Amino acid sequence: MAAADQSVGWIERWQRVGVSSLWYCFGNISGWMAGDSAPARADRCGLFRRGFSRWRCHFRTDRAASKKISKCCGVGIKSIWRGDAGHEICSSDILPWSRRSRADVFSIFSGTAMFMNANPPHLIVPAVPDWWSVTPLEQLDWSAISALPPLQLFDASGPALQQTSVRISQNQQALFVRFDCQDSDIWGTFKDRDDPIYDQEVVEVFLSPGEATPVDYYEFEVSPNGVLLDVSVHNPTGDREQMQFDFGWNCEGIRWTAERDDSNNYWWAGLAIPWTSVCRNPGRETTWRANFYRIERPHHSPPEYSCWSPTMTVPADFHRPIHFGSLDIKAPYHDPNWWSSPDSGWL
């Protein structure tokens, strides 16, 4: 009996060594391929370690759960190679468990951000008439503009509970963004421009001209009370190691607004960002890197950090430009059936 116990002990040790080596290798190799710095690679390793540890625990205590996890792993691997969005791997029809359980299982894969988010989202931004640039944001009709897919949690473990609908359009003068937010606990106390509204509830736009992973980009935030924060960011390492903020920068000509409807648990925010304020030669840039975020901080439950393109970090960190999506603004506005003036009833 003692010999058997000793044999099992050696097996356990080798299993620990093998699993530890596996998450360490996966974390570092995927991080190296994605161009991460050492701290970012450590984050990946931590995600792998947590995921494999939970799988090992399930395997010991609940073989049925272990089979479900294995099924998720198989589906996940296939999805990775197909290039599917990360949240599809953990869809509820595969794992009909609680959000937390799915997120725990998904952490096995979330360390492989390079693979699951290897193809950040791409959007051909629809064009709108020039008179959008002189029309109050509250009067613009967005019904003809399709919304982006539902925002995902920062680690791609699933869609946000408090959902956000994001719509984007553009013309020769500006980029237009609208956020429509479900919110069961709308709040905010800041009142002045460039107040630290990121510590409360906000929607955010990160934007940079060109196709390359941004080193310099612009950050725009709007609170439910209509407070704006605009800042330019210099992020040479892509992971906060040497990141610098210029809070003295103001985006010239920017327009923004927000309205809240507490009785219906809803608020919305709109932005019109002039191209000339965020790019020296806006006419030459047809591809932009961008991401769209929301920070939801209910008073009586944990905060939610959601993204258009998940940043795959724990804890949540939106300043990972390697995961920014891309915007294609080459399409000019030329549809004669869509063209009208503000007096023609289109608005």
C-alpha positions as a printed NumPy array, in Angstrom:
array([[  0.   ,   0.   ,   0.   ],
       [  2.821,   2.349,   0.877],
       [  4.59 ,   1.487,  -2.37 ],
       [  1.449,   2.227,  -4.348],
       [  1.053,   5.523,  -2.556],
       [  4.659,   6.356,  -3.32 ],
       [  4.127,   5.501,  -6.991],
       [  1.073,   7.747,  -7.154],
       [  3.092,  10.487,  -5.511],
       [  5.755,  10.312,  -8.205],
       [  3.072,  10.357, -10.891],
       [  1.52 ,  13.433,  -9.294],
       [  4.889,  15.165,  -9.251],
       [  5.543,  14.401, -12.894],
       [  2.047,  15.604, -13.773],
       [  2.725,  18.873, -11.983],
       [  6.037,  19.294, -13.789],
       [  4.459,  18.473, -17.148],
       [  1.503,  20.804, -16.717],
       [  3.689,  23.59 , -15.351],
       [  6.049,  23.241, -18.288],
       [  3.105,  23.264, -20.663],
       [  1.569,  26.519, -19.439],
       [  4.991,  28.108, -19.132],
       [  5.918,  27.189, -22.713],
       [  2.543,  28.159, -24.156],
       [  2.527,  31.482, -22.34 ],
       [  6.034,  32.458, -23.325],
       [  5.932,  31.18 , -26.909],
       [  2.579,  32.826, -27.702],
       [  3.764,  36.018, -25.994],
       [  7.02 ,  36.036, -27.939],
       [  5.166,  35.508, -31.243],
       [  2.804,  38.355, -30.364],
       [  5.691,  40.671, -29.555],
       [  4.831,  41.015, -25.878],
       [  7.242,  42.353, -23.3  ],
       [  8.356,  40.206, -20.367],
       [  5.537,  41.407, -18.04 ],
       [  2.932,  40.719, -20.712],
       [  4.324,  37.211, -21.248],
       [  4.093,  36.645, -17.519],
       [  0.415,  37.612, -17.705],
       [ -0.113,  34.968, -20.353],
       [  1.658,  32.341, -18.265],
       [ -0.566,  33.205, -15.328],
       [ -3.682,  32.732, -17.438],
       [ -2.486,  29.323, -18.61 ],
       [ -1.575,  28.282, -15.079],
       [ -4.998,  29.277, -13.755],
       [ -6.804,  27.504, -16.567],
       [ -4.876,  24.241, -16.322],
       [ -5.13 ,  24.258, -12.53 ],
       [ -8.907,  24.526, -12.72 ],
       [ -9.04 ,  21.781, -15.323],
       [ -6.932,  19.529, -13.069],
       [ -9.25 ,  20.226, -10.143],
       [-12.311,  19.353, -12.229],
       [-10.609,  16.18 , -13.473],
       [-10.062,  14.996,  -9.915],
       [-13.462,  15.852,  -8.471],
       [-15.958,  15.798, -11.315],
       [-15.297,  13.614, -14.335],
       [-18.483,  14.835, -16.051],
       [-17.27 ,  18.422, -15.764],
       [-13.888,  17.292, -17.036],
       [-15.506,  15.856, -20.162],
       [-17.314,  19.149, -20.784],
       [-14.06 ,  21.039, -20.39 ],
       [-12.332,  18.656, -22.791],
       [-15.123,  19.245, -25.304],
       [-14.654,  22.989, -24.888],
       [-10.914,  22.529, -25.435],
       [-11.501,  20.6  , -28.649],
       [-13.961,  23.16 , -29.948],
       [-11.588,  25.896, -28.872],
       [ -8.641,  24.473, -30.768],
       [-10.746,  24.114, -33.92 ],
       [-12.022,  27.664, -33.487],
       [ -8.512,  29.002, -33.064],
       [ -7.417,  27.471, -36.348],
       [-10.589,  28.697, -38.074],
       [ -9.908,  32.179, -36.761],
       [-13.259,  32.442, -34.954],
       [-13.874,  35.125, -32.379],
       [-12.75 ,  34.077, -28.926],
       [-16.195,  34.3  , -27.307],
       [-17.56 ,  31.655, -29.669],
       [-15.32 ,  29.063, -28.054],
       [-17.162,  29.483, -24.781],
       [-20.681,  29.834, -26.119],
       [-23.453,  28.753, -23.809],
       [-24.583,  25.922, -26.068],
       [-21.191,  24.259, -25.597],
       [-20.946,  24.987, -21.882],
       [-24.4  ,  25.711, -20.402],
       [-22.89 ,  26.776, -17.096],
       [-22.722,  30.036, -15.256],
       [-20.727,  32.922, -16.742],
       [-18.067,  32.462, -14.065],
       [-17.583,  28.778, -14.826],
       [-17.266,  29.44 , -18.548],
       [-14.778,  32.207, -17.844],
       [-12.697,  29.868, -15.65 ],
       [-12.555,  27.25 , -18.374],
       [-11.861,  29.842, -21.026],
       [ -8.773,  30.99 , -19.148],
       [ -7.09 ,  27.873, -20.554],
       [ -7.228,  29.597, -23.907],
       [ -7.106,  33.247, -22.972],
       [ -3.342,  33.137, -22.554],
       [ -3.115,  32.511, -26.293],
       [ -4.172,  36.023, -27.238],
       [ -1.856,  35.909, -30.194],
       [ -3.931,  33.079, -31.668],
       [ -7.474,  33.914, -30.597],
       [ -7.082,  37.587, -31.38 ],
       [ -4.553,  37.089, -34.151],
       [ -7.008,  38.731, -36.53 ],
       [ -8.4  ,  41.76 , -34.695],
       [-11.739,  42.963, -36.055],
       [-11.851,  44.987, -39.242],
       [-14.6  ,  47.391, -40.222],
       [-15.343,  49.212, -43.449],
       [-16.734,  52.406, -41.96 ],
       [-19.885,  53.577, -43.736],
       [-19.834,  57.1  , -45.121],
       [-22.41 ,  59.762, -44.322],
       [-23.241,  63.149, -45.879],
       [-21.104,  66.195, -45.167],
       [-23.959,  67.894, -43.346],
       [-23.497,  65.445, -40.481],
       [-20.548,  67.643, -39.55 ],
       [-22.762,  70.665, -38.894],
       [-25.808,  68.897, -37.457],
       [-26.192,  68.571, -33.663],
       [-25.278,  65.065, -32.563],
       [-28.642,  64.701, -30.828],
       [-30.423,  65.109, -34.169],
       [-28.481,  62.536, -36.204],
       [-30.42 ,  59.463, -37.256],
       [-28.238,  56.357, -36.885],
       [-30.88 ,  53.858, -37.924],
       [-29.208,  53.203, -41.291],
       [-25.85 ,  52.399, -39.632],
       [-25.355,  48.818, -38.47 ],
       [-24.089,  48.291, -34.937],
       [-20.851,  46.48 , -34.195],
       [-21.11 ,  42.973, -32.704],
       [-21.87 ,  42.955, -28.957],
       [-18.936,  44.126, -26.889],
       [-16.963,  41.312, -25.263],
       [-15.399,  41.22 , -21.837],
       [-11.75 ,  42.256, -21.819],
       [-10.525,  38.632, -21.574],
       [-12.938,  37.392, -24.283],
       [-14.697,  35.146, -21.757],
       [-18.107,  36.185, -23.047],
       [-20.354,  39.135, -23.863],
       [-20.779,  41.875, -21.293],
       [-23.827,  41.663, -19.039],
       [-24.492,  45.39 , -19.371],
       [-24.43 ,  45.535, -23.144],
       [-23.322,  48.412, -25.352],
       [-24.321,  49.064, -28.941],
       [-21.601,  50.883, -30.896],
       [-22.144,  52.513, -34.292],
       [-19.471,  54.22 , -36.388],
       [-19.606,  56.383, -39.5  ],
       [-17.404,  58.89 , -41.284],
       [-17.232,  61.646, -43.848],
       [-14.44 ,  63.86 , -45.115],
       [-14.497,  65.966, -41.959],
       [-14.836,  63.584, -39.029],
       [-15.274,  60.165, -37.501],
       [-18.643,  59.743, -35.787],
       [-19.161,  57.29 , -32.93 ],
       [-22.319,  56.529, -30.969],
       [-22.596,  54.336, -27.858],
       [-25.98 ,  53.11 , -26.583],
       [-25.579,  51.629, -23.118],
       [-27.752,  49.362, -21.004],
       [-27.08 ,  50.378, -17.415],
       [-29.007,  49.333, -14.314],
       [-26.995,  51.698, -12.101],
       [-26.108,  54.917, -13.934],
       [-23.89 ,  57.257, -11.967],
       [-21.039,  59.741, -12.124],
       [-19.841,  62.662, -10.032],
       [-17.253,  64.428, -12.185],
       [-18.28 ,  67.605, -13.97 ],
       [-15.246,  69.153, -15.683],
       [-13.382,  68.296, -18.868],
       [-10.402,  65.988, -18.329],
       [-11.572,  64.941, -14.881],
       [-10.545,  61.303, -14.125],
       [-13.84 ,  59.873, -15.338],
       [-12.093,  56.543, -16.066],
       [-12.445,  55.86 , -12.337],
       [-16.224,  55.86 , -12.737],
       [-18.437,  54.906, -15.71 ],
       [-17.388,  55.794, -19.243],
       [-17.327,  54.815, -22.882],
       [-14.009,  55.142, -24.695],
       [-12.513,  55.458, -28.177],
       [ -8.827,  54.771, -28.856],
       [ -7.717,  55.944, -32.295],
       [ -4.513,  56.105, -34.349],
       [ -3.782,  56.691, -38.063],
       [ -2.085,  53.994, -40.13 ],
       [ -1.996,  50.201, -40.285],
       [  0.896,  49.539, -37.916],
       [  0.506,  48.72 , -34.233],
       [  0.26 ,  52.2  , -32.714],
       [  2.957,  53.719, -30.555],
       [  1.111,  57.045, -30.413],
       [ -2.659,  57.188, -30.249],
       [ -5.545,  59.278, -28.941],
       [ -7.965,  58.406, -26.183],
       [-11.465,  59.853, -25.874],
       [-13.823,  59.164, -22.984],
       [-17.359,  60.345, -22.266],
       [-19.291,  59.82 , -19.025],
       [-23.077,  59.456, -18.653],
       [-23.141,  63.076, -17.487],
       [-21.503,  64.306, -20.685],
       [-18.003,  64.921, -19.3  ],
       [-15.225,  64.545, -21.881],
       [-11.658,  63.396, -21.343],
       [ -9.34 ,  63.632, -24.348],
       [ -5.678,  62.719, -24.062],
       [ -2.798,  61.771, -26.349],
       [ -0.867,  58.641, -25.436],
       [  2.711,  57.579, -26.143],
       [  3.092,  53.842, -25.546],
       [  6.397,  52.611, -27.051],
       [  6.318,  49.151, -25.449],
       [  2.59 ,  48.532, -25.814],
       [  2.14 ,  47.444, -22.192],
       [  2.369,  50.509, -19.904],
       [  6.072,  50.041, -19.108],
       [  6.998,  53.409, -20.608],
       [  3.563,  54.82 , -21.328],
       [  3.139,  58.587, -21.161],
       [ -0.086,  60.65 , -21.156],
       [ -0.507,  64.226, -22.32 ],
       [ -3.585,  65.432, -20.472],
       [ -2.913,  68.958, -21.666],
       [ -3.796,  67.989, -25.229],
       [ -7.274,  68.998, -26.387],
       [ -8.785,  67.745, -29.621],
       [ -9.561,  70.888, -31.573],
       [-13.063,  70.948, -33.023],
       [-14.305,  67.822, -31.271],
       [-18.027,  67.574, -30.563],
       [-19.559,  65.315, -27.952],
       [-22.762,  64.761, -26.037],
       [-24.426,  62.328, -23.652],
       [-27.946,  61.791, -22.401],
       [-29.197,  59.519, -19.646],
       [-32.575,  57.938, -19.065],
       [-32.388,  56.484, -15.574],
       [-35.991,  55.319, -15.569],
       [-35.25 ,  53.012, -18.498],
       [-31.74 ,  51.996, -17.368],
       [-30.207,  53.526, -20.458],
       [-27.785,  56.224, -21.549],
       [-26.066,  57.138, -24.764],
       [-23.038,  59.157, -25.839],
       [-21.904,  60.541, -29.194],
       [-18.622,  61.877, -30.543],
       [-17.559,  63.65 , -33.734],
       [-13.753,  63.538, -33.969],
       [-12.245,  65.797, -36.68 ],
       [ -9.678,  64.012, -38.831],
       [ -7.443,  67.08 , -38.966],
       [ -7.062,  67.056, -35.17 ],
       [ -5.771,  63.49 , -34.991],
       [ -3.683,  63.232, -38.168],
       [ -1.338,  65.567, -40.044],
       [ -2.359,  64.175, -43.435],
       [ -5.813,  62.688, -42.93 ],
       [ -6.525,  62.399, -46.643],
       [ -3.62 ,  59.987, -47.076],
       [ -4.629,  57.62 , -44.287],
       [ -7.249,  55.13 , -45.401],
       [ -6.663,  52.644, -42.586],
       [ -6.831,  53.518, -38.911],
       [ -6.303,  51.412, -35.81 ],
       [ -8.976,  51.732, -33.149],
       [-10.73 ,  50.116, -30.254],
       [-13.995,  50.875, -28.496],
       [-14.499,  50.263, -24.801],
       [-16.853,  50.636, -21.906],
       [-16.232,  50.662, -18.17 ],
       [-19.326,  49.8  , -16.145],
       [-19.009,  50.147, -12.354],
       [-22.227,  49.135, -10.545],
       [-22.295,  50.08 ,  -6.876],
       [-23.187,  46.6  ,  -5.648],
       [-21.419,  44.251,  -8.064],
       [-17.979,  43.899,  -9.683],
       [-17.035,  46.259, -12.52 ],
       [-17.329,  45.188, -16.142],
       [-14.705,  46.047, -18.746],
       [-15.871,  45.403, -22.3  ],
       [-14.259,  45.885, -25.711],
       [-14.79 ,  45.692, -29.442],
       [-11.473,  43.847, -29.668],
       [-10.617,  42.079, -26.371],
       [ -7.207,  43.017, -24.988],
       [ -6.686,  39.623, -23.309],
       [ -5.122,  40.922, -20.115],
       [ -5.648,  40.116, -16.451],
       [ -6.288,  42.468, -14.789],
       [ -8.121,  44.455, -17.465],
       [ -5.927,  46.849, -19.427],
       [ -7.226,  48.734, -22.448],
       [ -3.796,  50.093, -23.382],
       [ -2.729,  47.112, -25.492],
       [ -2.526,  48.594, -29.004],
       [ -1.467,  45.303, -30.569],
       [ -5.115,  44.252, -30.17 ],
       [ -6.66 ,  47.352, -31.717],
       [ -8.984,  46.616, -34.601],
       [ -8.749,  48.374, -37.952],
       [-11.046,  50.864, -39.649],
       [-11.21 ,  51.197, -43.424],
       [-12.351,  54.693, -44.408],
       [-11.651,  54.49 , -48.148],
       [-15.299,  54.238, -49.156],
       [-16.518,  57.722, -50.185],
       [-20.09 ,  58.835, -49.752],
       [-21.691,  58.573, -53.178],
       [-25.112,  56.903, -52.892],
       [-27.554,  59.286, -54.642],
       [-30.547,  57.558, -53.029],
       [-29.167,  58.273, -49.588],
       [-28.125,  61.845, -50.151],
       [-30.441,  64.492, -48.763],
       [-30.396,  67.679, -46.79 ],
       [-31.49 ,  68.162, -43.185],
       [-34.742,  69.654, -44.501],
       [-35.67 ,  66.718, -46.678],
       [-36.875,  64.444, -43.918],
       [-33.819,  62.147, -43.779],
       [-33.075,  63.218, -40.217]])
